[in-house]
Amino acid sequence: MSELPDPPADGFCAEAWARTARLREAILKLPFNEALTDGSLSREVFAFYIVQDARYLVGFAQALSAAATRSDDADDAAFLAAAANAALLEERRLHAGYVEEFGLTDAEIAGVETSPTCLAYTSYLRACALTESYPVLLAAILPCFWVYQHVGTAILEATGGAEGHPYEAWIKTYADDEFARGVLAARDLVDKVAANSDESTRERMHEAFLRGTEYEWMFWDSAWRRESWPTAEFRDR
Ligand SMILES: Cc1ncc(C[n+]2csc(CCO)c2C)c(N)n1
């Protein structure tokens, strides 16, 4: 599937997408994504990103599971729980691929520290799960789906189908039709929940959607910089 159809013009998603247009442009122009597109991204930077992403997926799955437990609609709960399962299976797949490709042991992978940005993003999602309403939690979760689909299809197009590209597997995962169907379902759910919410809740949903999109920008940026803890040198052990 190429770009997704536009969401209904009068819904939450259309407005959230319009409010974050410049940030999305900036995401496509990030050095990480430009280097991913032209294939020049180093294996070291990609490996750093994959380890952090595996960490991220665990936190993301926790937020999805929390959303599933708070839904009073069985279909929506089933969708959210299935998405949590998909995120955890993806984590397992990345983990296994990393062990195989880079020859690292489980202990070595476990020893890689979660980056400040990865911890901030997952902590934000977990905090939304604990202290925000169900609609705001869903709005915080949505950029993860939608921004990735957007970036995946943009890179697929820019690489003319990604055939033989060094990062072909990654590009095809997020430009995939099945993934696009999941994004559409997530968008429909958020539009439905927003339509049943009051104005102040909708505004908080916009803030959460923006924050989630900002964290997506920061996640790629932090991988490019192979971000570490600036305070690590002061640790006594
Ligand atoms: C930082 C970061 N943000 C979004 C995704 C994309 N993503 C991962 S799992 C999932 C939905 C359920 O499979 C989605 C959309 C990612 N990998 N890493």
The ligand as a Tripos MOL2 file, in Angstrom:
@<TRIPOS>MOLECULE
LIG
   18    19     1     0     0
SMALL
NO_CHARGES

@<TRIPOS>ATOM
      1 C1         10.2020    4.0880   18.2810 C.3       1 LIG1
      2 C2          9.2450    3.2750   17.4730 C.ar      1 LIG1
      3 N1          8.0570    3.8020   17.1660 N.ar      1 LIG1
      4 C3          7.1830    3.0870   16.4310 C.ar      1 LIG1
      5 C4          7.4640    1.8170   15.9890 C.ar      1 LIG1
      6 C5          6.4860    1.0730   15.1170 C.3       1 LIG1
      7 N2          5.7850   -0.0280   15.7070 N.ar      1 LIG1
      8 C6          6.3580   -1.0060   16.3740 C.ar      1 LIG1
      9 S1          5.2270   -2.1920   16.9250 S.2       1 LIG1
     10 C7          3.9500   -1.3790   16.2770 C.ar      1 LIG1
     11 C8          2.5030   -1.8300   16.3520 C.3       1 LIG1
     12 C9          2.2720   -3.2270   16.7120 C.3       1 LIG1
     13 O1          3.0410   -4.1030   15.9510 O.3       1 LIG1
     14 C10         4.4230   -0.2440   15.6600 C.ar      1 LIG1
     15 C11         3.5380    0.6290   14.9840 C.3       1 LIG1
     16 C12         8.7280    1.2950   16.3380 C.ar      1 LIG1
     17 N3          9.1220    0.0730   15.9330 N.pl3     1 LIG1
     18 N4          9.5950    2.0430   17.0740 N.ar      1 LIG1
@<TRIPOS>BOND
     1     1     2 1
     2     2     3 ar
     3     2    18 ar
     4     3     4 ar
     5     4     5 ar
     6     5     6 1
     7     5    16 ar
     8     6     7 1
     9     7     8 ar
    10     7    14 ar
    11     8     9 ar
    12     9    10 ar
    13    10    11 1
    14    10    14 ar
    15    11    12 1
    16    12    13 1
    17    14    15 1
    18    16    17 1
    19    16    18 ar
@<TRIPOS>SUBSTRUCTURE
     1 LIG1         1 GROUP 0 **** ****
